[in-house]
Amino acid sequence: MFKHNLFSLLSTFTSDELKKFSDFLQSKYFVTNKKLYPLFSILEKFYPSFQDEKLTKKFLFEKLYPGKTYHDSTIRDLLSELLDKCEEFLKVDNLYPKNIDAEIELLNTLCTRKQYKLFLKKKKILDDYFNNNQLWAEQPFDKVKYDIALLDFDIYTQIIKNTENIQKRIELLNSISFESIITGVVLIINNETRKHIYNRNYGAETETTKFESYLNSVDEFLNKCDFNRQTISFINYKINFLYYKTFRNREDYNAFNDYRLFFENNKHYLDKDAIFDHYVNILNHCIAVKRSPETIEILFRIYNDILINKYYINKYEKYLNPDFYRGVIMFGIEQSKFDWVRNIIDNYNDCFEPSIRNKMYNYSMAQIEIADGDTLKALDYLNDIDLENFIFKYDLYNLKLKIYYINNYFEEALSLVKAYNAFIRNNKLKNKEEKLIYKKYVDIMELLIQYKCGKKKNKLEDISFELSKEGRITFKDWLKEEVQKLLIEK
């Protein structure tokens, strides 16, 4: 077995993407090396882990070149070329579904080649697209380019022959100017929001005053202008502008409410991708601020709407995202809505990518059972989870250690402590700060187990002091309750 960047990338593919990549490799237009498809066909059998001991470079060579002398460089070159094709496929796959820019360029090409009948045929298709489709992020700018392409066509074909037609074109150019301003401002808003995210998450110093003054001036200018405010581009601008105001002033409930209500009243203009993005913004805001009955009600309503309408399916995700689903489950458990959580588990498990459905079912059932008090039943579900490629390994370790402790399985718990510490130490995906949250939990759990086993009796007060400090620790509230109970018993 050996490691390669190709295997890492292929392991992220869904089964549908894998099938499309297979078709891509069989296209003579994109792929000229006849060995790439046979190589992929061999590798496909090792999907998704690519960790079989059988998978060696020599094994691949012998499958592709039976009876020939092994050359390591041949396989290395083939794997590198297949990785290049894998990246090329992702570019094509991401561009193809909504590559309106290419369609507009085709219009311009047909016009310059004087293929006017074909131009008008393609124009009708794009007219239908812009008139009937809901908004997605790049569409306003594409609409501007489309309108310019139509003006160029009028000039080429000399359709403009009287003052009335000229006046219409001038009005259209005015409209295009507003669209260009609005589209440019949306890009600036998005960039400013990113800067604030970097500042908030990493303490990066960013200049914001000038841009904020500029955005306020543009908003004031647009509010004074006489133009159609029911265009999808203006609605997109206004939603993003209000979100920016909310993001800059997290404690300003009125700003948040203005953003939320404007979005909810106009979301029918947006496509599923944009709706999901703004729903995530609202969810993150509600999660970040102090909980109130109103924010809790908003969270329940949005989670339900996303799941029922399948807004989680977008240009990036074809299945229910495990991280989003985990957030839903944990929120429901936090609010003690166990029937609601069980209903979600029953109705949405089939919405995951097929290869992870069984793992996600066992994981979510373990979470609800331990919350509902049946720790041994939860342990059964956890033991049925195959850890290989399981994304919530930390959760699994945390839950198992808690269950072992609750049920006085101290020998198993101490064994798990060693395994968990090794996992934290060797895991490369978490930074030091994140690891510390889990490491403190493991250390405290180890001390509690030793205390219950009659060792380190003097450590209980130290644990209590550690838990009283600021900072995140896994299951912190539960640990506080447990230590307090032991202090009373002492």
C-alpha positions as CSV (number, residue, x, y, z in Angstrom):
1,M,0.0,0.0,0.0
2,F,1.3,3.5,-0.8
3,K,-0.1,7.1,-0.5
4,H,-0.7,9.4,-3.4
5,N,-2.5,12.8,-3.7
6,L,-4.7,11.1,-6.4
7,F,-6.2,8.7,-3.8
8,S,-6.8,11.6,-1.4
9,L,-8.8,13.5,-4.0
10,L,-10.7,10.5,-5.4
11,S,-11.8,9.6,-1.8
12,T,-13.8,12.8,-1.7
13,F,-15.8,11.9,-4.8
14,T,-19.4,10.8,-4.5
15,S,-20.4,7.6,-6.3
16,D,-22.1,9.8,-9.0
17,E,-19.0,11.9,-9.5
18,L,-16.9,8.7,-9.8
19,K,-19.3,7.5,-12.5
20,K,-19.0,10.8,-14.4
21,F,-15.2,10.8,-14.1
22,S,-15.2,7.3,-15.6
23,D,-17.2,8.7,-18.6
24,F,-14.8,11.6,-18.8
25,L,-11.8,9.3,-19.0
26,Q,-13.4,7.5,-22.0
27,S,-13.8,10.7,-24.0
28,K,-11.2,10.9,-26.7
29,Y,-11.6,14.7,-26.8
30,F,-10.3,15.1,-23.2
31,V,-8.1,12.0,-22.8
32,T,-5.6,10.7,-25.3
33,N,-3.6,8.3,-23.1
34,K,-5.3,5.0,-23.4
35,K,-3.8,3.7,-20.2
36,L,-5.6,6.2,-17.9
37,Y,-9.1,4.6,-18.1
38,P,-7.8,1.0,-17.3
39,L,-5.7,2.5,-14.4
40,F,-8.8,4.2,-13.0
41,S,-10.8,1.0,-13.4
42,I,-8.3,-0.8,-11.2
43,L,-8.2,2.0,-8.6
44,E,-12.0,2.3,-8.5
45,K,-12.1,-1.1,-6.8
46,F,-10.2,0.4,-3.8
47,Y,-12.6,3.3,-3.4
48,P,-13.2,5.1,-1.0
49,S,-10.3,4.3,1.4
50,F,-7.5,3.3,-1.0
51,Q,-5.8,1.6,2.0
52,D,-5.8,-2.0,0.9
53,E,-2.4,-3.7,1.4
54,K,-2.8,-5.1,-2.1
55,L,-2.6,-1.6,-3.6
56,T,1.0,-1.1,-4.6
57,K,2.7,0.4,-7.6
58,K,4.0,-3.0,-8.6
59,F,0.5,-4.4,-8.5
60,L,-0.8,-1.6,-10.7
61,F,2.1,-2.1,-13.2
62,E,1.5,-5.8,-13.5
63,K,-2.2,-5.3,-14.1
64,L,-1.5,-2.7,-16.9
65,Y,1.6,-4.3,-18.4
66,P,1.4,-8.1,-17.8
67,G,4.6,-9.9,-18.4
68,K,6.7,-6.7,-18.7
69,T,9.6,-5.6,-16.5
70,Y,8.5,-3.3,-13.7
71,H,9.4,0.4,-14.1
72,D,8.5,2.6,-11.1
73,S,8.7,5.8,-13.2
74,T,6.0,4.5,-15.6
75,I,3.4,4.1,-12.8
76,R,4.4,7.4,-11.2
77,D,3.9,9.2,-14.4
78,L,0.6,7.5,-15.1
79,L,-0.7,8.4,-11.6
80,S,0.4,12.0,-12.0
81,E,-1.3,12.2,-15.3
82,L,-4.5,10.7,-13.9
83,L,-4.4,13.2,-11.1
84,D,-4.1,16.0,-13.7
85,K,-7.2,14.6,-15.5
86,C,-9.0,14.3,-12.1
87,E,-8.5,18.1,-11.6
88,E,-9.5,18.9,-15.2
89,F,-12.7,16.9,-14.7
90,L,-13.6,18.9,-11.6
91,K,-13.1,22.1,-13.5
92,V,-15.3,20.9,-16.3
93,D,-17.9,19.4,-13.9
94,N,-18.2,22.6,-11.9
95,L,-18.4,24.9,-15.0
96,Y,-20.8,22.9,-17.2
97,P,-24.1,23.1,-15.3
98,K,-24.2,26.9,-15.1
99,N,-21.6,28.2,-17.6
100,I,-23.8,31.0,-18.9
101,D,-20.7,33.0,-19.6
102,A,-19.7,30.4,-22.3
103,E,-23.2,30.6,-23.8
104,I,-22.9,34.4,-24.0
105,E,-19.5,34.1,-25.7
106,L,-21.1,31.7,-28.2
107,L,-23.7,34.4,-28.9
108,N,-20.9,36.9,-29.7
109,T,-19.1,34.3,-31.9
110,L,-22.3,33.6,-33.9
111,C,-22.9,37.3,-34.3
112,T,-19.4,38.0,-35.7
113,R,-19.7,35.0,-38.0
114,K,-23.1,36.5,-39.3
115,Q,-25.0,33.4,-38.2
116,Y,-28.0,35.4,-37.3
117,K,-30.6,32.6,-37.3
118,L,-28.5,30.6,-34.9
119,F,-28.0,33.7,-32.8
120,L,-31.8,34.3,-32.5
121,K,-32.3,30.6,-31.7
122,K,-29.7,30.7,-28.9
123,K,-31.1,34.1,-27.8
124,K,-34.5,32.6,-27.2
125,I,-33.0,29.9,-24.9
126,L,-31.1,32.5,-22.9
127,D,-34.2,34.8,-22.7
128,D,-36.1,31.9,-21.2
129,Y,-33.2,31.3,-18.8
130,F,-33.0,34.8,-17.5
131,N,-36.8,35.3,-17.4
132,N,-37.7,32.0,-15.7
133,N,-34.7,30.9,-13.6
134,Q,-34.2,32.0,-10.0
135,L,-31.2,34.1,-9.0
136,W,-27.8,32.5,-8.4
137,A,-24.7,34.3,-7.4
138,E,-23.1,35.2,-10.7
139,Q,-26.3,35.8,-12.7
140,P,-26.6,39.6,-12.4
141,F,-23.2,40.2,-14.0
142,D,-24.0,37.6,-16.7
143,K,-27.2,39.5,-17.4
144,V,-25.2,42.7,-18.0
145,K,-22.9,40.9,-20.4
146,Y,-26.0,39.3,-22.1
147,D,-27.7,42.7,-22.6
148,I,-24.4,44.1,-24.1
149,A,-24.3,41.1,-26.5
150,L,-27.8,41.9,-27.7
151,L,-26.9,45.6,-28.2
152,D,-23.9,44.5,-30.3
153,F,-26.2,42.2,-32.3
154,D,-28.5,45.2,-33.0
155,I,-25.5,47.2,-34.2
156,Y,-24.2,44.4,-36.4
157,T,-27.5,43.8,-38.0
158,Q,-28.5,47.5,-38.2
159,I,-31.8,46.9,-36.5
160,I,-31.6,50.4,-34.9
161,K,-33.1,52.6,-37.6
162,N,-35.3,55.3,-35.8
163,T,-35.3,57.5,-32.8
164,E,-37.7,55.4,-30.9
165,N,-35.5,52.4,-31.1
166,I,-32.4,54.4,-30.2
167,Q,-34.3,55.8,-27.1
168,K,-35.1,52.2,-26.0
169,R,-31.4,51.3,-26.3
170,I,-30.3,54.3,-24.3
171,E,-32.8,53.3,-21.5
172,L,-31.4,49.8,-21.7
173,L,-27.8,51.2,-21.4
174,N,-28.9,53.2,-18.3
175,S,-30.3,50.0,-16.9
176,I,-27.1,48.2,-17.6
177,S,-25.2,50.9,-15.8
178,F,-27.2,50.4,-12.7
179,E,-26.8,46.6,-13.0
180,S,-23.0,47.1,-13.2
181,I,-22.9,49.3,-10.1
182,I,-25.1,46.9,-8.1
183,T,-23.1,43.9,-9.2
184,G,-19.8,45.6,-8.4
185,V,-21.1,46.6,-4.9
186,V,-22.2,43.1,-4.2
187,L,-18.6,41.9,-4.9
188,I,-17.2,44.6,-2.6
189,I,-19.7,43.6,0.2
190,N,-18.7,40.0,-0.1
191,N,-15.0,40.9,0.1
192,E,-15.6,43.2,3.1
193,T,-17.5,40.4,4.8
194,R,-14.6,38.0,4.3
195,K,-12.2,40.6,5.8
196,H,-14.3,40.8,8.9
197,I,-14.4,37.0,9.1
198,Y,-10.6,36.9,9.0
199,N,-10.4,39.6,11.6
200,R,-12.9,37.9,13.9
201,N,-11.4,34.4,13.5
202,Y,-7.7,35.2,13.4
203,G,-7.3,38.7,14.8
204,A,-6.1,40.1,11.5
205,E,-6.0,43.9,11.3
206,T,-8.1,45.1,8.4
207,E,-9.1,48.6,7.2
208,T,-12.9,48.8,7.2
209,T,-14.0,52.4,7.8
210,K,-13.4,53.6,4.3
211,F,-15.3,50.8,2.6
212,E,-18.1,51.0,5.1
213,S,-18.5,54.7,4.3
214,Y,-18.4,53.9,0.6
215,L,-21.1,51.2,0.9
216,N,-23.3,53.5,2.9
217,S,-22.9,56.2,0.3
218,V,-23.7,53.8,-2.5
219,D,-26.8,52.6,-0.7
220,E,-28.0,56.2,-0.1
221,F,-27.4,56.9,-3.9
222,L,-29.3,53.9,-5.0
223,N,-32.2,54.7,-2.7
224,K,-32.5,58.1,-4.3
225,C,-32.4,56.8,-7.9
226,D,-35.5,56.1,-9.9
227,F,-35.2,52.6,-11.2
228,N,-36.9,49.2,-10.9
229,R,-36.2,47.8,-7.5
230,Q,-37.8,44.5,-8.3
231,T,-34.9,43.2,-10.4
232,I,-33.2,40.1,-9.1
233,S,-29.8,42.0,-9.0
234,F,-31.1,44.8,-6.8
235,I,-32.8,42.2,-4.5
236,N,-29.5,40.3,-4.3
237,Y,-27.7,43.5,-3.5
238,K,-30.1,44.5,-0.8
239,I,-30.0,41.1,0.9
240,N,-26.2,41.1,0.9
241,F,-26.1,44.7,2.1
242,L,-28.4,44.0,5.0
243,Y,-26.4,40.9,5.9
244,Y,-23.2,42.9,5.9
245,K,-24.9,45.3,8.4
246,T,-25.9,42.4,10.5
247,F,-22.4,40.8,10.4
248,R,-20.8,44.1,11.4
249,N,-23.2,44.6,14.3
250,R,-23.9,41.2,15.7
251,E,-25.6,42.6,18.9
252,D,-28.0,44.8,16.8
253,Y,-31.1,42.7,16.7
254,N,-32.9,45.2,14.5
255,A,-30.2,44.9,11.8
256,F,-30.5,41.1,12.0
257,N,-34.3,41.3,11.8
258,D,-34.2,43.6,8.8
259,Y,-31.9,41.2,7.0
260,R,-33.9,38.1,8.0
261,L,-37.3,39.5,7.1
262,F,-36.1,41.0,3.7
263,F,-34.5,37.7,2.8
264,E,-37.6,35.6,3.8
265,N,-39.9,37.9,1.9
266,N,-37.8,37.8,-1.2
267,K,-36.3,34.3,-1.2
268,H,-38.6,33.2,-4.0
269,Y,-36.4,35.3,-6.3
270,L,-33.4,33.2,-5.3
271,D,-32.2,29.8,-6.4
272,K,-31.6,26.9,-3.8
273,D,-27.9,27.7,-3.6
274,A,-28.4,31.3,-2.5
275,I,-31.3,30.4,-0.2
276,F,-29.1,27.8,1.6
277,D,-26.2,30.3,1.9
278,H,-28.5,32.9,3.5
279,Y,-30.1,30.4,5.7
280,V,-26.7,29.4,7.0
281,N,-25.9,33.1,7.7
282,I,-29.1,33.3,9.8
283,L,-28.4,30.0,11.6
284,N,-24.8,31.1,12.4
285,H,-26.1,34.4,13.8
286,C,-28.7,32.7,16.0
287,I,-26.1,30.2,17.2
288,A,-23.6,32.9,18.0
289,V,-25.8,35.3,20.0
290,K,-27.4,34.6,23.4
291,R,-30.2,32.2,23.0
292,S,-33.8,33.5,23.3
293,P,-37.2,31.9,22.7
294,E,-37.3,33.9,19.4
295,T,-33.9,32.7,18.1
296,I,-34.8,29.1,19.2
297,E,-38.0,29.3,17.2
298,I,-36.2,30.7,14.2
299,L,-33.6,27.9,14.3
300,F,-36.3,25.2,14.4
301,R,-38.2,26.8,11.6
302,I,-35.1,27.2,9.4
303,Y,-33.8,23.7,10.0
304,N,-37.2,22.3,9.1
305,D,-37.5,24.4,5.9
306,I,-34.0,23.4,4.8
307,L,-34.7,19.7,5.3
308,I,-38.2,19.7,3.8
309,N,-37.3,21.7,0.7
310,K,-33.9,20.0,0.4
311,Y,-32.0,23.3,0.2
312,Y,-28.9,21.4,1.3
313,I,-28.7,20.0,-2.2
314,N,-26.8,22.6,-4.3
315,K,-24.0,22.9,-6.9
316,Y,-21.5,21.6,-4.4
317,E,-23.6,19.0,-2.5
318,K,-25.8,16.3,-4.0
319,Y,-26.5,14.7,-0.6
320,L,-27.3,15.8,2.9
321,N,-24.1,17.2,4.4
322,P,-23.0,15.3,7.6
323,D,-21.8,18.5,9.4
324,F,-25.0,20.4,8.8
325,Y,-27.0,17.3,9.9
326,R,-24.9,17.0,13.0
327,G,-25.8,20.6,13.9
328,V,-29.5,19.8,13.5
329,I,-29.3,16.7,15.6
330,M,-27.3,18.4,18.4
331,F,-29.6,21.4,18.4
332,G,-32.7,19.2,18.8
333,I,-31.0,17.3,21.6
334,E,-29.9,20.5,23.3
335,Q,-33.6,21.6,23.3
336,S,-34.7,18.2,24.6
337,K,-36.9,17.7,21.5
338,F,-36.1,14.0,21.3
339,D,-39.2,13.1,19.3
340,W,-38.3,15.7,16.7
341,V,-34.7,14.4,16.5
342,R,-35.9,10.8,16.1
343,N,-38.3,11.9,13.4
344,I,-35.4,13.5,11.5
345,I,-33.3,10.4,11.9
346,D,-36.1,8.2,10.5
347,N,-36.9,10.5,7.5
348,Y,-33.5,11.8,6.4
349,N,-31.0,9.0,6.8
350,D,-31.5,8.0,3.1
351,C,-30.5,11.5,2.1
352,F,-26.8,10.8,2.8
353,E,-24.3,9.6,0.3
354,P,-24.9,5.8,0.3
355,S,-21.5,4.9,1.6
356,I,-22.0,6.7,4.9
357,R,-25.7,6.1,5.6
358,N,-25.1,3.2,8.0
359,K,-22.4,5.2,9.9
360,M,-24.6,8.3,10.2
361,Y,-27.6,6.3,11.4
362,N,-25.6,4.6,14.2
363,Y,-24.0,7.9,15.1
364,S,-27.2,9.9,15.3
365,M,-29.0,7.1,17.2
366,A,-26.1,6.9,19.7
367,Q,-26.4,10.7,20.2
368,I,-30.1,10.5,20.9
369,E,-29.9,7.4,23.1
370,I,-27.3,8.8,25.4
371,A,-29.2,12.1,25.6
372,D,-32.4,10.1,26.4
373,G,-30.6,8.2,29.2
374,D,-30.0,4.8,27.6
375,T,-26.1,4.8,27.6
376,L,-25.7,1.1,27.0
377,K,-28.0,1.2,23.9
378,A,-26.0,4.2,22.7
379,L,-22.8,2.1,23.2
380,D,-24.2,-0.6,21.0
381,Y,-24.7,1.9,18.2
382,L,-21.2,3.4,18.6
383,N,-19.7,-0.1,18.5
384,D,-21.4,-0.7,15.1
385,I,-19.6,2.3,13.5
386,D,-16.7,1.5,11.3
387,L,-14.0,4.2,12.2
388,E,-12.4,4.1,8.8
389,N,-13.2,7.4,7.0
390,F,-15.6,8.3,9.8
391,I,-15.6,12.1,10.0
392,F,-16.8,12.4,13.7
393,K,-14.1,10.4,15.3
394,Y,-13.7,12.9,18.1
395,D,-17.4,12.7,18.9
396,L,-17.2,8.9,19.0
397,Y,-14.2,8.9,21.4
398,N,-15.9,11.6,23.6
399,L,-19.2,9.6,23.9
400,K,-17.6,6.3,24.5
401,L,-15.4,7.6,27.3
402,K,-18.4,9.2,28.9
403,I,-20.5,6.0,28.6
404,Y,-17.6,3.9,30.1
405,Y,-17.4,6.3,33.0
406,I,-21.1,6.5,33.7
407,N,-21.3,2.6,33.7
408,N,-18.1,2.2,35.8
409,Y,-16.3,0.4,33.0
410,F,-13.0,1.8,34.3
411,E,-10.7,-0.6,32.7
412,E,-12.2,0.0,29.3
413,A,-12.2,3.7,29.9
414,L,-8.5,3.9,30.8
415,S,-7.6,1.8,27.7
416,L,-9.7,4.3,25.6
417,V,-7.8,7.2,27.3
418,K,-4.5,5.9,25.9
419,A,-6.0,5.3,22.4
420,Y,-7.6,8.8,22.5
421,N,-4.4,10.5,23.5
422,A,-2.6,8.8,20.7
423,F,-5.2,9.8,18.2
424,I,-5.1,13.5,19.4
425,R,-1.4,13.5,19.2
426,N,-1.2,12.1,15.7
427,N,-4.2,13.8,14.1
428,K,-3.1,16.4,11.6
429,L,-6.5,17.9,10.8
430,K,-7.0,19.9,14.0
431,N,-4.9,22.8,15.2
432,K,-3.3,23.0,18.7
433,E,-6.2,25.1,20.1
434,E,-8.8,22.7,18.9
435,K,-6.9,19.7,20.2
436,L,-6.6,21.3,23.6
437,I,-10.4,21.3,24.0
438,Y,-10.4,17.5,23.7
439,K,-7.1,17.0,25.5
440,K,-8.4,18.8,28.6
441,Y,-11.5,16.5,28.5
442,V,-9.4,13.4,28.3
443,D,-7.1,14.5,31.2
444,I,-10.1,15.4,33.5
445,M,-11.8,12.1,32.7
446,E,-8.7,10.2,33.5
447,L,-8.4,12.0,36.9
448,L,-12.1,11.3,37.6
449,I,-11.7,7.6,36.8
450,Q,-8.6,7.4,39.0
451,Y,-10.5,9.2,41.8
452,K,-13.4,6.7,41.5
453,C,-10.9,3.9,41.6
454,G,-9.5,5.2,44.9
455,K,-6.5,7.0,43.6
456,K,-5.6,10.8,43.5
457,K,-8.2,11.8,46.0
458,N,-6.6,15.2,46.4
459,K,-7.2,16.0,42.8
460,L,-10.9,16.7,42.9
461,E,-10.5,20.3,44.0
462,D,-8.0,20.9,41.3
463,I,-10.4,19.5,38.7
464,S,-13.1,21.8,40.0
465,F,-10.8,24.8,39.8
466,E,-9.8,23.9,36.2
467,L,-13.5,23.7,35.2
468,S,-14.2,27.0,36.7
469,K,-11.8,28.8,34.3
470,E,-12.9,30.4,31.1
471,G,-12.4,28.3,28.0
472,R,-14.0,25.4,26.1
473,I,-13.8,21.8,27.3
474,T,-15.8,19.0,25.8
475,F,-18.9,18.2,28.0
476,K,-17.9,21.0,30.3
477,D,-21.3,21.4,32.0
478,W,-21.7,17.7,32.5
479,L,-18.2,17.5,34.0
480,K,-19.0,20.3,36.4
481,E,-22.1,18.5,37.6
482,E,-20.2,15.3,38.1
483,V,-17.4,17.0,40.1
484,Q,-19.9,18.8,42.2
485,K,-21.7,15.6,43.0
486,L,-18.5,13.9,44.0
487,L,-17.5,16.9,46.2
488,I,-20.9,16.7,48.0
489,E,-20.4,12.9,48.5
490,K,-16.9,13.5,49.8
